[in-house]
Amino acid sequence: MEMIRQEFIAGIVLCLIGFCLLLMPNKIWKITEKWKTKGGEQPSKSYVVVTRALGFVFVVLGGFLVISGLS
């Protein structure tokens, strides 16, 4: 059995984090930022856009690491 390389594991973790940022920005906001606002019921549109952009970057970098970890 071949050893799993660190790049592969790191890539999987980055992809998971990225997909969470892409698919659940409102839940992440409720956990991390809601307590800082008074009467805020949902995140701003700019927060959602930036969170999804960051998620996309994480998925791309994670995919690159997974591919490089396989070779």
Stockholm file with secondary structure:
# STOCKHOLM 1.0

chainA/1-71         MEMIRQEFIAGIVLCLIGFCLLLMPNKIWKITEKWKTKGGEQPSKSYVVVTRALGFVFVVLGGFLVISGLS
#=GR chainA/1-71 SS CCCCCHHHHHHHHHHHHHHHHHHCHHHHHHHHTGGGSSSCCSCCHHHHHHHHHHHHHHHHHHHHHHHHHHC
#=GC SS_cons        CCCCCHHHHHHHHHHHHHHHHHHCHHHHHHHHTGGGSSSCCSCCHHHHHHHHHHHHHHHHHHHHHHHHHHC
//
